[in-house]
């Protein structure tokens, strides 16, 4: 029986504009004990994602908002410490939305859902918080199912140096496309082109975006994988081709807005170019995650997909680490290492 403490961060207040550390309340609770049908999971990695900002807001969304006083929601890679469920054994590696805490109860009548990771693991465990986790699945299904890229087409992806965008671009290259990334620094542009194999990258903070897109995409844009919305979406719409496809993954440029955000101003181009815009949430594809793990795992092992992980040590640092998602101070996937991996 575990008799130690379970550190937690709970939602103390809803952000107005940017997230601040004061939006979270730190607590220490007894480690919960599993009842029949339940398992106790120890958190190893906690994923930090832009959708955390949505969950903290009291607005219509794809899941109920986190309520004030609840443990902050978050995707976790963990290990079963104790099981009273015949489908899970001690030391099974699992993933689930278990929250910002050291330990969580899963399954049973009141616990949260979890799924087992493949055994043996096809890649290092940390990859399951990156390309073999929700962000990789988002890139895979958003691009392939909605974007439907064809060899020779031009693909543009925003937030291209992020966890989703960097994988989108590499899958598009695997499919024979010309890939242009939009990101926020020259360092990130170099990483996309020199390390990940993008054909070109644009620093939207220093370039005139419409001019740069015309130069980088001389044949127009066939697929735009949108992670940001806002002014970048508007600029891209001026260059889309007939029958363009726009998987709408995220709108991070607007998440911290305190006033309604107008636009897109170039909305008419969707009509003129007969473009298809489709929003999606990765939970829509949960029954097919195994397909993504198989393909992405193979590409990672073959060196066709590279990834960057920024791992922040310690659950206590999560409230400050999450700010990196919105200030551009990271490359690739952001996660917190809460405890050690099993030996």
C-alpha positions in Angstrom: 0.0 0.0 0.0 1.3 3.5 -0.9 1.2 5.8 2.0 3.1 8.8 0.6 1.8 12.1 -0.7 0.2 12.9 -4.1 1.2 16.3 -5.3 -1.4 18.0 -7.5 -2.1 21.2 -9.3 -5.7 22.2 -9.4 -7.4 25.0 -11.4 -7.7 28.0 -9.0 -9.0 30.6 -11.5 -9.7 31.0 -15.2 -7.1 32.9 -17.1 -7.8 36.3 -18.5 -5.4 36.7 -21.4 -2.2 34.8 -20.7 -2.0 31.9 -18.3 -0.3 32.8 -15.0 1.1 30.6 -12.2 -1.7 32.1 -9.9 -4.3 30.2 -12.0 -3.1 27.0 -10.3 -3.4 25.8 -6.7 -0.8 23.4 -5.4 -2.1 20.7 -3.0 -0.8 17.5 -1.4 -3.3 14.7 -0.9 -2.9 11.1 0.3 -2.0 8.7 -2.6 -5.4 7.2 -3.5 -5.9 3.4 -3.1 -7.6 1.4 -5.9 -10.9 -0.4 -5.3 -12.1 -3.4 -7.3 -11.8 -2.7 -11.0 -9.4 0.2 -10.5 -5.7 0.7 -11.1 -3.3 3.2 -9.6 -1.1 4.9 -12.1 2.1 6.8 -11.4 2.8 9.7 -13.7 6.1 9.6 -15.6 5.6 12.2 -18.3 3.0 15.0 -18.3 2.2 16.5 -21.7 1.8 20.2 -22.0 -0.3 21.3 -25.0 -2.1 24.4 -26.3 -5.4 22.7 -25.6 -4.7 23.2 -21.9 -5.6 26.8 -22.4 -9.0 25.9 -23.9 -9.7 23.5 -21.1 -9.0 26.2 -18.6 -11.6 28.5 -20.2 -15.4 28.5 -19.6 -16.3 28.5 -23.3 -18.0 26.0 -25.6 -15.4 23.3 -26.4 -15.0 19.7 -27.3 -14.8 18.5 -23.7 -16.3 20.0 -20.5 -14.1 22.8 -19.1 -12.0 22.0 -16.1 -14.0 23.2 -13.1 -12.5 25.5 -10.5 -11.0 23.3 -7.8 -10.5 20.2 -10.1 -7.1 18.7 -10.8 -5.8 20.3 -14.0 -6.5 18.1 -17.0 -3.5 16.7 -18.9 -2.3 13.8 -20.9 0.0 11.4 -19.0 2.4 8.6 -19.8 2.5 6.5 -16.7 3.1 3.1 -15.1 0.7 0.9 -13.2 1.8 0.8 -9.6 -1.1 -1.3 -8.2 -3.9 -3.1 -10.1 -7.3 -4.5 -9.0 -8.4 -4.8 -12.6 -7.6 -8.1 -14.4 -6.9 -6.3 -17.7 -3.9 -4.5 -16.2 -0.8 -5.7 -14.4 1.7 -3.9 -12.2 4.4 -2.3 -14.3 2.2 -2.0 -17.4 2.9 1.3 -19.3 -0.2 3.2 -20.0 -1.4 6.6 -21.3 -4.5 8.6 -20.5 -5.9 12.0 -19.5 -4.9 11.6 -15.8 -4.1 15.2 -14.9 -1.4 17.3 -13.2 -0.6 15.0 -10.4 1.8 12.2 -9.2 -0.8 9.5 -9.0 -4.2 8.9 -10.4 -6.9 6.2 -10.2 -8.0 4.8 -13.5 -10.8 2.5 -14.7 -13.5 1.3 -12.4 -16.7 3.3 -11.8 -15.1 6.6 -10.9 -11.6 6.4 -12.4 -10.3 7.8 -15.7 -9.7 5.9 -18.9 -6.3 4.5 -19.9 -4.8 2.5 -22.7 -1.8 0.2 -22.7 1.3 1.1 -24.6 2.7 -1.5 -27.0 4.9 -4.2 -25.5 7.7 -4.3 -26.4 7.9 -0.5 -27.0 8.8 0.2 -30.7 10.6 3.5 -29.6 11.9 5.1 -26.4 9.1 5.8 -23.9 9.6 9.5 -24.2 8.5 9.3 -27.9 5.0 8.4 -26.7 4.7 12.0 -25.3 5.8 13.2 -28.7 5.4 11.7 -32.2 3.8 8.5 -30.9 1.4 10.4 -28.7 -1.5 12.7 -29.3 0.4 15.3 -31.2 1.9 12.8 -33.6 -1.6 11.3 -34.1 -3.0 14.8 -34.7 -0.4 15.4 -37.5 -1.0 11.9 -39.0 -4.8 11.9 -39.3 -5.2 15.6 -39.9 -2.8 15.6 -42.8 -3.5 12.2 -44.3 -7.3 11.9 -43.7 -8.3 15.5 -44.2 -5.4 17.1 -46.1 -5.1 14.1 -48.5 -1.7 15.2 -49.9 -0.7 14.0 -53.3 2.9 13.6 -54.5 4.1 16.9 -56.1 1.7 19.1 -54.2 2.7 22.0 -52.0 1.9 21.8 -48.3 2.2 24.7 -45.9 2.1 24.2 -42.2 1.9 26.9 -39.5 3.5 26.6 -36.0 5.8 24.3 -38.0 8.5 24.0 -35.4 5.9 22.8 -32.8 5.1 19.2 -31.8 2.3 18.8 -34.4 3.6 21.0 -37.2 7.1 19.4 -37.3 5.6 16.0 -37.8 3.1 17.2 -40.4 5.9 18.5 -42.5 7.9 15.3 -42.3 5.0 13.1 -43.2 4.2 15.4 -46.1 7.8 14.9 -47.3 7.4 11.1 -47.0 4.4 11.5 -49.3 6.5 13.3 -51.9 5.3 16.9 -51.3 7.0 20.2 -51.3 6.8 21.5 -47.8 7.0 25.0 -46.5 6.9 25.8 -42.8 5.8 29.0 -41.1 7.4 29.7 -37.7 8.6 32.5 -35.5 12.5 32.6 -35.5 15.4 32.2 -37.8 16.7 29.4 -35.5 13.5 27.5 -36.0 13.6 28.0 -39.7 17.1 26.5 -39.9 16.0 23.5 -37.8 13.0 22.9 -40.1 15.1 23.0 -43.3 18.5 21.6 -42.2 17.4 19.0 -39.7 13.8 18.0 -40.7 14.1 18.4 -44.5 11.5 21.0 -45.2 11.9 22.7 -48.6 11.6 26.2 -47.2 10.7 28.0 -44.0 9.4 31.5 -43.3 9.9 33.6 -40.2 6.5 35.3 -40.0 7.8 37.8 -37.5 10.3 39.3 -39.9 8.9 38.5 -43.4 6.1 40.0 -45.3 4.1 36.8 -45.3 2.2 37.2 -48.6 5.4 38.1 -50.4 7.3 35.2 -48.8 4.6 32.7 -49.5 4.5 33.7 -53.2 8.2 33.1 -53.4 8.2 29.8 -51.5 5.1 28.5 -53.2 5.4 29.4 -56.8 2.7 26.9 -57.8 0.3 28.0 -55.0 -0.8 26.0 -52.0 -2.7 22.8 -52.2 -2.9 21.9 -48.5 -2.6 24.3 -45.5 -2.3 22.6 -42.1 -3.6 25.4 -39.8 -2.4 25.4 -36.2 -2.7 29.2 -35.5 -5.6 30.9 -37.4 -5.5 34.7 -37.4 -3.4 36.8 -39.7 -1.4 33.8 -40.9 -4.5 32.0 -42.1 -5.5 35.2 -43.9 -2.2 35.4 -45.8 -2.3 31.8 -46.8 -5.9 32.1 -48.2 -4.6 34.6 -50.8 -2.3 31.8 -52.2 -4.5 28.7 -52.1 -5.1 26.7 -55.3 -8.4 25.3 -56.7 -9.7 22.5 -54.5 -7.3 23.3 -51.7 -7.7 21.4 -48.4 -7.3 23.1 -45.0 -7.2 20.8 -42.0 -8.0 23.1 -39.0 -6.1 21.8 -36.1 -5.7 24.8 -33.8 -6.1 28.5 -33.3 -3.3 29.3 -30.9 -2.9 32.9 -32.0 -6.4 33.6 -30.5 -6.4 31.5 -27.4 -5.2 34.3 -25.1 -7.3 37.0 -26.7 -9.5 39.1 -24.4 -11.7 40.5 -27.1 -13.5 38.7 -30.0 -11.1 38.1 -32.9 -12.5 39.1 -36.4 -11.8 37.3 -39.6 -10.6 35.7 -41.7 -10.9 38.7 -43.9 -10.0 36.6 -47.0 -12.8 34.2 -46.3 -14.1 34.7 -49.9 -11.1 32.7 -51.3 -12.6 29.6 -49.8 -15.5 30.0 -52.1 -13.5 31.2 -55.2 -11.1 28.3 -54.9 -13.7 25.8 -53.8 -11.5 25.0 -50.9 -12.5 22.6 -48.1 -11.9 23.6 -44.5 -12.4 20.9 -41.9 -11.9 21.2 -38.2 -11.0 18.1 -36.2 -10.2 16.9 -32.8 -7.8 13.9 -32.3 -10.3 12.1 -30.1 -12.3 11.6 -33.4 -9.7 9.1 -34.4 -9.2 7.2 -31.1 -10.3 3.9 -32.6 -7.4 4.1 -35.1 -4.5 5.1 -32.9 -2.9 1.7 -33.5 -2.6 2.5 -37.2 -0.8 5.7 -36.4 1.6 4.1 -33.9 2.5 1.4 -36.5 3.3 3.9 -39.3 4.9 6.7 -37.2 6.9 4.2 -35.2 8.3 2.7 -38.4 9.2 6.2 -39.8 10.9 7.2 -36.5 13.0 4.0 -36.5 13.9 4.5 -40.2 15.0 8.1 -39.4 12.3 9.5 -41.7 10.8 11.4 -38.7 13.0 13.3 -36.3 11.6 15.0 -33.3 12.7 17.4 -30.5 11.5 17.0 -26.9 11.9 19.7 -24.4 11.5 18.0 -21.1 11.1 20.1 -18.0 12.1 18.3 -14.8 9.6 18.2 -11.9 5.9 18.5 -11.5 6.4 21.7 -9.5 7.6 23.5 -12.6 4.5 22.7 -14.8 2.7 26.1 -14.1 5.7 28.1 -15.5 6.7 25.6 -18.2 3.3 25.8 -19.9 4.0 29.5 -20.7 6.6 28.2 -23.3 3.7 27.1 -25.5 2.6 30.7 -26.0 5.8 32.7 -25.9 7.5 30.8 -28.6 10.4 29.8 -26.3 10.6 26.1 -27.4 11.2 23.8 -30.3 9.2 20.6 -30.8 7.2 18.9 -28.0 7.0 20.2 -24.4 6.5 17.9 -21.5 7.2 17.6 -17.8 9.1 14.6 -16.4 7.3 13.9 -13.1 9.1 10.7 -12.1 11.6 8.2 -13.4 11.0 5.7 -16.1 10.9 2.0 -14.9 14.2 0.3 -15.2 
